[in-house]
Amino acid sequence: MRQCLWVGFVALLAGCDAIPLPNAPSPSVPARYDDARTDGSAPSAVWWRDFRDPTLNRLEADVDVANPDLAAALASYQAARANAEAATSGLFPEVDFNGGLSYNRQSDNRPLRSKNQPTYYGANQVEAGVAGYEIDVWGRVRDLIKAADANAQAVGDALAYARLSLHAELARDYVELRGLDAQAKVLADTIKAYQSALQLTRDRLSAKIAPPIDEQRAQAQLATAQAQATDLSVRRTALVSAIATLAGKPAPGFHLPPNGSVLPYPRRPRAVPGDVLRRRPDVAQAERATVAQAGLAGAAAAARYPRFTIGLFGGTQDTGVDLLNPQNTLFSLGPSMSVPLFDFGRREAELARAQALFRASAAHYRSTVLNALREVQGDLSALRWLAQEERESTAAATAAGKALDMAMALYRDGAASYLDVITAQNVALLAQQAPIAVRTRLLQTNIALILALGGGWSVSETVPAPTVADLAHDDWKDPNAKRTP
C-alpha cells in the first residue's frame, strides 16, 4: 500500500510543470507598405496560371512531381514528423515482454556455493513489464515533445518554402526565356534591315555615289547584330537546361520552341505587412524554430532537478517448465529517484548553451521578419518605377524608329552620310531592346513580389503551429508563470 501511495504521489507531481520557458519574441510590423495598393487579394496557390501560358503551367506541374530537391525536402519533413511521434511516446510507459529457457551448470568451485546447491539447474522465465518510465515532474519530457513537434513543423515550413522557391525560380527563368525570344525576334528583323542597308550601300558604291567606307560600315553593323543573335542563342540554351533541371527532366533532349509573344502581367496581389507573419513559410519556420529552442531550454533546465521513474515487472519463473503454476509467479513494483549531485558544471553549461541557442533563434526570427518586410517593400517600389520606365522606353523606341526611317530616306537621297544611318541604327536597336528588357524585369519583379508575399501559402494549410498571438501569451511572457500540463 505504501508503494502504491508513493507512486500515486509522484504521478500527481507530474501534473505540474514548474520550469518556466524563456520569453519568445513578439515582433511588431508597420500598418502599411509604401507604394502598396489596397485592392487585390492574396496570391493563389497556383499563381503562375495568371500568366496564361500552357507551357509554363505544364512545367510548373512537373516541379511538384519530378524535382529531386523537392523530393529530398519532403523526405526530411517525413523524418522530422517521425521523430516528433517518437518523442511523444515518452509520455507513455513502454511495455516489454521477455522470455527465456536455459539449462545451466555452475562451477564446483563457485565462491560461496553451498553443498545443497545443484550442479545442473534450469532457469526458465517469462516476464512483462515497464522499466524506467519517467514521471515528468518538471516537464522535461513535455518540453522535449514540444521541441520535436515545433521542429517538425519548422521542417514542414522549410519544405513549403523550398517548393515556393522552386516554382518561382522556374517562372523567372521561363519569363527570361520568353524575353530572350522577343529580343531574338527584334534582332532577326534588325538583321534583315541591315542586310537591305548593306545592299543599298553596295548599289550606291557601284553607281559611284558612295565611298567604300560605307560598305564596310554596313558590313560591321550586320556582323555585330548577328553576333548579338548568337549570344542570345547561348543564353537561351543555358536557360532551357536550367528549366529542364527544375522540372526534373534531363537537359539533353529537352527543348522549348521559341515564342516571342508577350506574356501578360499577373494580377497585382494585395500587400499588407501583417501577412508576412502568416503567409511566409520562412517566417513561420523561424518562429517554430524559436519555439523548439524554447522547449530544449526548458528541458535543459529540468535536467538539473531529480528524476523520478517507475518500474513494474511481473511474470513467472521456474527451474523446470511449470511456468503456469501460480506459486512460480513473481513481480516487482516501485519508484526510483535520481538526484544530480556533482557534474562539475556540465548541466549548467548545457542550460547556458540551450538559452544561448534560444536567443540566437529569437534574433534570427526577428531578422527574418525584417527581411521579409524589406523584400515586399523593395518589390512594390520596383514595380512602380519599372512601370514608369516601361512607358518611357516605349516612347523612346517609337521616336528612335522614326529617326532611323528619316536617316535612311536622307541617305537614299544623298542628303546624309552613312555615319548618320549607323548612329540612328544603333540608337534604334537599343531603344527597341529596352522595353523588352524592362518588361522582363517587370514580370520577374511580379514573381518576386508573389514569392515575398508567400505565394498563396498559409500557415493554416499546414500542421497546426503557434501564431504570433500565442507567442505573446502570459505563459511565455512571465518568467515566473507555471505552465499547465
Sequence and secondary structure as in RCSB ss.txt:
>XXXX:A:sequence
MRQCLWVGFVALLAGCDAIPLPNAPSPSVPARYDDARTDGSAPSAVWWRDFRDPTLNRLEADVDVANPDLAAALA
SYQAARANAEAATSGLFPEVDFNGGLSYNRQSDNRPLRSKNQPTYYGANQVEAGVAGYEIDVWGRVRDLIKAADA
NAQAVGDALAYARLSLHAELARDYVELRGLDAQAKVLADTIKAYQSALQLTRDRLSAKIAPPIDEQRAQAQLATA
QAQATDLSVRRTALVSAIATLAGKPAPGFHLPPNGSVLPYPRRPRAVPGDVLRRRPDVAQAERATVAQAGLAGAA
AAARYPRFTIGLFGGTQDTGVDLLNPQNTLFSLGPSMSVPLFDFGRREAELARAQALFRASAAHYRSTVLNALRE
VQGDLSALRWLAQEERESTAAATAAGKALDMAMALYRDGAASYLDVITAQNVALLAQQAPIAVRTRLLQTNIALI
LALGGGWSVSETVPAPTVADLAHDDWKDPNAKRTP
>XXXX:A:secstr
 HHHHHHHHHHHHTT B S           S  TT  S      TTGGGGG  HHHHHHHHHHHHH HHHHHHHH
HHHHHHHHHHHHHGGGS  EEEEEE  EEE  TT TT  TTS SEEE EEEEEEEEEEEE SSSHHHHHHHHHHH
HHHHHHHHHHHHHHHHHHHHHHHHHHHHHHHHHHHHHHHHHHHHHHHHHHHHHHHHTTSS HHHHHHHHHHHHHH
HHHHHHHHHHHHHHHHHHHHHTT  STT       S           GGGHHHH HHHHHHHHHHHHHHHHHHHH
HHTTS EEEEEEEEEEEESSS TT GGGEEEEEEEEEE     TTHHHHHHHHHHHHHHHHHHHHHHHHHHHHHH
HHHHHHHHHHHHHHHHHHHHHHHHHHHHHHHHHHHHHTTSS HHHHHHHHHHHHHHHHHHHHHHHHHHHHHHHHH
HHTTTT  GGGSS    HHHHTSHHHH TT  B  
